[in-house]
């Protein structure tokens, strides 16, 4: 035991001395191992710091209060809730009946002696230095101690009287304002002075202003409604402090009996057992948590990723340790000459991996901590919330550091074994023995590759499990890595077709597979991952392009604004006409039910809605399924009905399916139907959905009592309302109106007594508006105090080009790094040959040219093998997705869903541009770089005999 200990101490001292002597090589290996450790340790600290404890969550949500009580809008009937207060349901089972609606009385549910503080939130458009900004308006007495912890004051003070507000720092930055500036809301003449800035620790990017209770939301809501504009949609909760043991679970259940939900600090810190939660005892409710199987699957995925990452590092660092062992061959030979055996040689080389691994663990972990601490503000800003604390878990960081040590040892194993097998005489004289490659490893690799391919194809065609595909692909890639030495030998047969310098480089790579194979395998692994992701991304992009549904003809622009009865619409239309290259402008109006200022789909008093009336004979039987008294259909009946013309679904959507317009709208929508143009000119409506037409008429139902209408629909009956009928022309099936179902001419609407209001316009353009034109228009709309509802149909725009470029650059860097390491080892091995060439008069450029081709050969072999290996997982994943989507397609047909008549399209597309960059540009770039950094001349020295 004592001898073993002292031999390892000596080995470690030798390895430490060598690492210090060859700082360049040591730094390279250390960086390769330390960089992943840096990233993982930084990610660990970041995630742990961002993961708030229950107490921290309650402090940010409740401040110093014991609970937050809110009204779920169920009319005050008894309810049941989850312990966290996120989900709730009526205590009574209403089945298919109508659920209760309405306001509850929060104050009536206050515990006796409780102290309460009202907390109200609404929204409005505030005028800033840049225009209008949709902003959260928060009313709360922030000076009350109960709010401590909810907001962090950054500058100034919190408001304490009418006419004062505080604003979040993000709002001030976005609006070009500062403390001391004044703001006003659209629709309200009152100005408010900003007296302080603050931030919300859990929502740093929120645009919010804070006002004392009753000073902002109520006046603004009143003013907006007076102008027939949408109100602030204010909602209120109450912060409650009860003292003692806090707001207990029994108190929560008592509040639930009065129809009020509660978020309680005491319950969050000490949640009840599931058996004590009445909601979990109801059918369809349970405390859903991640299953053990899913956790095991997630752990397996993480282990696979970590394992592949360690393999990549070992493949990259292994040749570097081999370089060190080769350059230290004489020293290792002296150890053997002085009585050291193979164990001591292996210990010295392995100690090199141990020393570098420990150093990488320390450096990576320390830099990870420092980087996280230094970048904490940026990380918090990116995530949009503050850390709870700088949470360092020593055991987790120790485990991450041990991965670095293990990686260093694994990377040094093969060089250690190779060095220990070299004779003492060969080490001392500098001779290089020739050792045959293992015949077992290629057989194992072939079996693993075949088994991996089989598992991948089985997972893709016989199961829906992506993990099976991923596992099979990983096994296949490991098999190809094991096959690399044999595959490198096969590449050697190409040497007869090459000129002198590349032939020498290829011969050298094949003869010295011990250093070539790990570098080629490292390139293979990196390129395979890149090709897999690139193939999947390109295939998905083609699928998304094919599935894209244009909302309008290409280049068409719409502005739709239903606020205030359309009073801003004329100015909006004129702004678009001025700033965009407009060809045809089609003004459109909407149908209003109730007051002229009623917003679309408003449930305000005096406002209603309209709907297109579908005759009973034209209704799809699937629509009625599930309503009271309807027939239960079989899957076969649903499949048959889904192909019925009455059950067809239009996947295009328009905000208004009935528009009051003239024939210009047909021109903008590119409707090629002369009869439709003639119909509109003659005062007839035009329909684009034949289900709504009966005997040449189309009906528009005006619904004035929306509550009664909703009740009747839930009972499976028609909503009550007056039906206005219009003569109509049915457009052919080939005509597309992009979600618009009926175009009604203004004279016909006026003759029928319909109330209409301007809502916007459709514009065709001479060319697609550019960015500068769009910015000018948005600035003009801001000056008008509206966003205008602008939409420009630009067609499908893929966003994967940057991803593919980044992947290609990553693979290129890894390839150049691995090839460079292999080239360095090759130069070490070939130094005697190069000296001989120099001695017999070879030009200096031969050394540089040979170095470049050595690097290029390694890069080319790795890229070629990686490109072939990377396609497999992408194909497997795409086949799995196709199987899943076909399954969903069949289920949709059984359910009778309309609009699913086409089978899913899941293409497999190879990104040839990315492959070309990898197969050509990367090896050529690696060769040129190696040639540039290699010295042409070296000192001529005596070559050892033999």
Secondary structure as UniProt FT lines:
FT   HELIX           2..21
FT   HELIX           23..50
FT   HELIX           54..62
FT   TURN            63..64
FT   STRAND          67..71
FT   TURN            75..76
FT   STRAND          79..81
FT   TURN            83..84
FT   STRAND          88..90
FT   TURN            95..96
FT   HELIX           107..109
FT   TURN            112..113
FT   STRAND          115..128
FT   TURN            129..130
FT   STRAND          131..139
FT   TURN            142..143
FT   HELIX           145..147
FT   TURN            149..150
FT   STRAND          151..156
FT   TURN            162..163
FT   STRAND          164..168
FT   HELIX           169..175
FT   TURN            179..180
FT   STRAND          182..185
FT   TURN            186..187
FT   STRAND          191..199
FT   TURN            201..202
FT   TURN            204..205
FT   STRAND          208..211
FT   TURN            213..214
FT   HELIX           217..226
FT   TURN            227..228
FT   STRAND          235..241
FT   TURN            244..245
FT   HELIX           249..256
FT   TURN            257..259
FT   STRAND          260..264
FT   HELIX           265..269
FT   HELIX           274..276
FT   HELIX           278..281
FT   TURN            283..284
FT   HELIX           292..327
FT   HELIX           329..337
FT   TURN            338..339
FT   HELIX           342..374
FT   HELIX           376..383
FT   HELIX           394..421
FT   HELIX           424..429
FT   HELIX           439..462
FT   HELIX           466..491
FT   HELIX           492..497
FT   HELIX           500..511
FT   HELIX           513..547
FT   TURN            554..555
FT   STRAND          557..560
FT   HELIX           563..566
FT   TURN            567..568
FT   HELIX           569..579
FT   STRAND          582..592
FT   TURN            596..597
FT   TURN            600..601
FT   TURN            605..606
FT   STRAND          609..613
FT   HELIX           616..618
FT   HELIX           621..624
FT   TURN            625..626
FT   TURN            628..629
FT   HELIX           635..642
FT   HELIX           645..647
FT   STRAND          658..660
FT   HELIX           664..668
FT   TURN            669..670
FT   HELIX           674..681
FT   TURN            682..683
FT   STRAND          685..687
FT   HELIX           690..692
FT   STRAND          693..694
FT   TURN            695..696
FT   STRAND          697..703
FT   HELIX           706..714
FT   TURN            715..716
FT   STRAND          722..730
FT   TURN            733..734
FT   TURN            738..739
FT   STRAND          742..744
FT   HELIX           746..751
FT   TURN            752..753
FT   STRAND          755..765
FT   HELIX           771..784
FT   TURN            788..789
FT   STRAND          790..792
FT   HELIX           801..839
FT   TURN            840..841
FT   HELIX           845..895
FT   TURN            898..899
FT   HELIX           912..916
FT   HELIX           917..922
FT   HELIX           923..933
//
